[in-house]
Amino acid sequence: MAKNIQAIRGMRDILPDETPRWQWLEQQVREVLASYGYQEIRMPVLEMTELFKRSIGEVTDIVEKEMYTFADRNGDSLTLRPEGTAGCVRAALEHGLLHNQTQRLWYQGPMFRHERPQKGRYRQFHQIGVESYGMPGPDIDLETILISARLWQVLGIPDLELQINTLGTAEERAGYRDRLVAYFEAHAEQLDADSQRRLHSNPLRILDTKNPEMKELVAAAPSLFDHVGDETRAHFQSICDGLDQVGVAYVINPRLVRGLDYYSRTVFEWITDRLGAQGTVCAGGRYDGLVTQLGGRATPAVGFALGLERLVAILEDVHGSQAVDQADAYLVLVGEAAQAQGAVLAEQLRSEVPGLRLLSNCGGGSFKAQFKRADRSGAMLALVLGDDELGRGEIGIKPLREAGRQHSIALPALAGFLKEQLSR
């Protein structure tokens, strides 16, 4: 007998008892983004590899170690997208969305990185991304952070910590970079292998090291904030003032640099301790230079991405993993005449009762077996139609989730009864 084929390591199936929570989460995010005037854009999961090398940076863990890259039959190097921002910029440029106009866009879908699988981190994972273009001031940075803060209110997720920082402009970082390299060179014996490799290619990433043995060394490193100009300071202070006025708490983390090379000025992360080592739930910032890197005119841009797997895990931790009702009613059909009439009745009810989630029994089965299916379905009501009920023009109603005795109503009154139940 052939061995069953298993899912690829780091890829997982989202099963039917899980998808209602995903659907609810996605719907809440969709509604919040619509309330801020954001429009959905959908990009392909497969892009030219050069897109990510030019945007993310060749000397990053993502490009060096984690991307799923292959040559297609034409010899082109293609990559499954490891993140969404680069593809969103590519699409906006290709279709002329950035020419003399502002845009507020969002997208969702799977991303792919060959990382070590662990809680909240998979090799195929799902993100919702939010991007805006053409607005240079700190007001859009503030709005972007406030969108994420509102999401936590809507989702009922407490105790997330907002960390923010400024990375300055590319010119400001260049001067700071020289100072930082000199500092780490003077302490080269304390650097781990990854940090030594990054020392001359991407020294800011050393500040983001997770190695506890380097904690004191990194804490004593020169601060980027001491090397930014008045304009960058004012931009960052305006965001902080806005958060204070709205009442959103935050922590300024001078070591927050993010893992992608395209960020400039504002960066932020929402952190939790509910997921163990994988504490970042949502992250983003400003990336004014990316559009130019990808061949467009200089265009200010800011955005964030949130990980759905991690949010689902937090929702289960906060609210529990109680089942979500899969149906409003389950139609039990007993007898040949009732079974023959079942599909007609079910279609009639779906037409007359908008939004009704009705499961109609298929595959036969005894009265007892059908009631077991009805109970397992999560339905609130069992609608019992037997040959006797059909002959009397009636249908039985049996509550499945609360106390109540079975009773019968006339078939013509059933649609009105169900409408009333749905409105409760």
N, C-alpha and C positions, 0 to 999 in steps of 0.2 A: 504494500500500500504506500502511495507517495506521501511524503511528509508535507504537512500543511505549510504554506508560505506565510511567513510572519511579516509584520510591518517593519520597515527599515528602522534601525536603531536611531532614536531621537525624533522619530515621526510617530504621531499617535492619532488614533481614531477618536472622534468626538461622538459619543454614542447617543441614541435617542433620549435617554433619561437625562443627559447633560444639555442637549441643545436648547431646551426652553430657557435656561438661564442665559445662555449665549444670546439668544434672540432678544430677550428682555434687555440685556445690557446694550446690545447694538442699537436697539430702538431708543433707549434713553439717550445715548450719545447722539444719535441722529437728530433727535428733537432739540437737544441743547444747541447743537451746531446750527440748526436751522434758525433758532431764535436769535443767533448772532449774524445771520445773513450769509453763512458759508454754503457753497454749492459743491456737490459731489463730482469728482473726476475719477475715472477708472483707467488704470494703466496696465499693460501686460506684465506678467511676472518674469518674462525673459527679456533681457536687454543686452546690448553690446558690452563686452567686458570693459572696454575703454571708458565707458560712462562712469563706472565706479572707480577706476584708477584715477581719473581726472578729478572726481568730486570728493570721494572719501579720503584719498591720499594713498599713494603706493606703500608708504612706510607706516602702515597701520595693521593691527591684528586682523581686521576684517579682510583686507585685501591680501595680506601675506599668508594667512592661515585658514580663513574661515569660509571663503566664497566657494560655491559650487560652480565651477567653470569648466567648459568643455568646448571642443571644436565641432561645429556642425558639418554636414556633408559638403558644404562649399568651402570649408576651411576657416570660416569666421569664428572668432572666439566669443562665445556667448556665456552669460552668467545669470543664474537664478537670482533675482533681486535680494540683496541682504538688508535693504532698507528702502523707504519709499520716496525720500526727498529728491534724490537725484533723478529718478524717473519722472517725478512731478514737474521738475524744472525742464527736463528734456521735452516733455509733452507740451508744456506751456510755450516754450520757444518754437517748437515745431509747428504749432497751430496758431501762432501769433497772438497768444493771450496776454502778453506782457507789453505790447506796443502802445505806449501812451495811455495806459489804463491801470487801475488797481484790480487785484483779484483776491478773493477769500475762497480757498478751496479745501476740500477734505477728501480722504480716500480710506479704504479699508481692504484688507486681504492678507494672504500669506506671504511671509518673508522666509529666507533660507540662510542659515549659517551653520557651518560644520563645527559646532562647539561640543563640549562635554555635557551630555544631558544631565540635568538635575531638576529639583523642584522649581517649577516656574520657568524653566529654560529648556527649549526643545530645538531641534535642528530645523523643523518647520514650525514657525510660530506666526501668530496673527497680530497685526497692528492696525490701529486707526491713527491716521496722520492728519494734521491740520497745518496748512501753509497759507501765508498771505504775502502778496507781492506789491511793490510800488509805494510803500509807506515808510519813510525814513525815521519818523519821530518815535519817542519813547511811548507814545500813547498806544500804538499797536502792540508793542512788547507787553505793556500792561494788560491790554485786552486779552492777549494770548494766554497769559498766566491766569487771568480771572476766569477764562473759559474752563480751564482745567480745575480751578477751585470750585466752580459751580457744579462740575461733573461729580465731585465727591459729595456735595450736598444732595444732589438728585439721587445718587446711588446709595446714599446712607453709609458712606465709608468714613469713619472717624480716624483721628490720630495720625494722619499723614503729615510729614514734615516737609515744608518747602525750603529748599536750599537754592540760593541764587549767587551769581558772581558776574563780573564783567571780564572779558578777555581782551578788551581794547581793540584797536584797529590792527590791521596787518603790520603797519609801520611801527606802531607802539610795541607790538609783540616782538618785532625784529630786534629792537634795542634790548628788551628784557631777555630775549633768548640768549644773547651774548653773555649777559650777567649770570644767567642760570647755568649755562654750560661751564663757565669759569668756576662757579661754586661747586658743581658736581665733580668736575675734574680734580678739584682740590681734595675731594673725599671719594675718589674713584674706588678705593679699596672697600668701601661700604656698599657699593652698588651691586645689585644682583645681576644675573646674566641678561635679563630683559632690559633693565635700565642701562647697562653698558652698551647694548645694541642700539638703544634709542638716543644715547647721549648726544650724538651729532646729527641724527636724522630727524628726531622728533622729541626734543628734551622736555617739552611741556607735559608729555604723557607720563613722565616719571612722577610728576606730582600726583597722578591718579593711581599710583601703585597700590596694590592690595597686600603687599608684603609687610607684615607687622614689624619685621626687623628693621625696616627702613623708615618707620613712622617718625622717629625723632629727627632723622636727617632731613626728611621732607618738611617737617614742621619748621625747621630753622632756615629753610631756603628763602632767598629773596622773594618778596611779594610782588606779583604783577601789578597790583593796584597802585604801588608806588611809582610805576613807570608809565602810567597813562596820563593823557592831557586833560585840560579843563573841560573840553567838550564831552569826552567820554565820561568823566566824573559826573557832569551835569545830567547826561543821559541816564546814567545808572541811578542817580539820586532821585530823578523824577519818577522812575519806576518804584523805588522804595517808598517815596512819599505817597504815590497812588495806592500802593498796597496798604500802607498805614491808614489812609483815609477810608478805604473800603472795609478795613478790619481783617485783612488776610495776614496771618502771622508768617514770618519767614526767618531764616537764618542765613547770614552772609557767610559763605564758605569760600575763602580765597584760594583753596586748592581744587575747586571744582573746575575741570577743564573740558569734560566730555571726551568721547572716544573718536570723534570724527573731525578731520582737519578743517572742514569748511566753516566752522563757527567763528563768529566775531562779536565783540561786545557782549550782549546779554546771553547768559546760559543759565538754565535752571533744571532742577530735578525734584520730583516728589518721592520721598523715601518712607519706607515702612519697615518695621521689625517683625512683621507677621510671616515673612517668607524666608526666614533664615538669611543665608548669604546673598540671595538675589533680592536686594532691598529696593531697587529702583522700579517704580511703577509707571512713571511718566517722565519724559525728559525732552528738552528742546532748547531753543534759543534763536539768536539772530545769525544770519549767514549772508551778509551783503555781497560777498565776493563770488558766490557760487555761480550765479548766472553768467558772469563774465568768464569764469573758468570753463563753462560749457559752451562758449561761443556767442553769448548774447551781450546786449548793452548792460552797463552797470545798473543793477536793479536791487533796491533794498528788499530784504526778505526775512521773515521770521516764522517759526513754526514749532510744533512738538509732535511726538508720537507716544502712544500709550500701548502697553502690551496686554492683549485680551486674556491670555492664559493666566497672567498674574492677577489681573482684576477679577477673573472668575474665582480664582483660589481665595482671594481676599473676601469676596462676597460670601463664599461658603463658610469662611472662618467667622465672619461677622454675623451673618444671618442664618447659618446652618445650611444643610444640604437637603432641606425638605423638598419633597416632590412638587413640581408645578403641575396643576391640573392639565391633562392632555386633551380632555373633551368635556363638553357640557353635558352630553347625554349619550347613552349607549342603547341602541335599538336591539332588543332581544326578540327573536322571531321563532315561534314554536308552531310547527304544523305546515303542511304543504301550501295551503292557501295563504297563510301569513308570510311564508318565505317568498311566494310569488309576488305578493303585494309590497314586500319590504323595500325594494329599490324605488318603486313609485313613490311611496310615502317619504322615504329619505330625501329624494330629490325635491319633492314638494316642500318639505320643511326647510331645506337649504335655500330655496328660492324665496320663501315667505318670511324667514327669520334671519335678517342680516347678521352676520358675525357668528352664527351658530356653529359650534364645533360638535359635529355629530358622527359617532362611530356606529356603523351598521354591521351587525354580525354577519360574517361570511364563513363558509366552510361547514355549516351545519352544527351539530352538537346538541346534547340534551339540554333541558331547561337549566339544570344545575351547572353544567359546564359553561353555558353561556353567561350565567350570573357570575361565575368565577372570572371569566374574561372581562365582564363589565366592571367588576371590582378592581382588577389589575389595571384597567385602562386609566384610572384616575378620574373617571367621569363623576359628576355630581348626582346624576339621575340615571336610573334604568327605565327605559320605555318598553313595556312588555306587550307585544302583540302576538296573540295566539289565534287559532282558528275560531275559538269561542268568542273572543273579544271582537274579532273582525266581523263575525256574524251579527253582533249586537251594535256594531258601529262605534266601539269604544277602544280605549287603550289604557293599560295599567301604568301607573307612575310609582316608582319605588325610590325614595331617597337613599343614596349610598354613602354620603359623607356626614350626615347628621341624623338625629333621631326623627322618626316619622314612619307611619304605617303606609303600606301600599294602598292606593286608591285608584279609581278609574274616572276618566273624563271622556266626553264625546270626542271622536276623532276631529270633527270640524273645529273644536275649541282648542286643539293641541297647540297650534301655532301661536295663538294669543297667550296661552299659558306659558310657553317657552319664552316669549318676548318679555313677559312680566318677570320671569325668573332671571333672565339676563340683565334686567335693569336694576335688580336688587343690589 
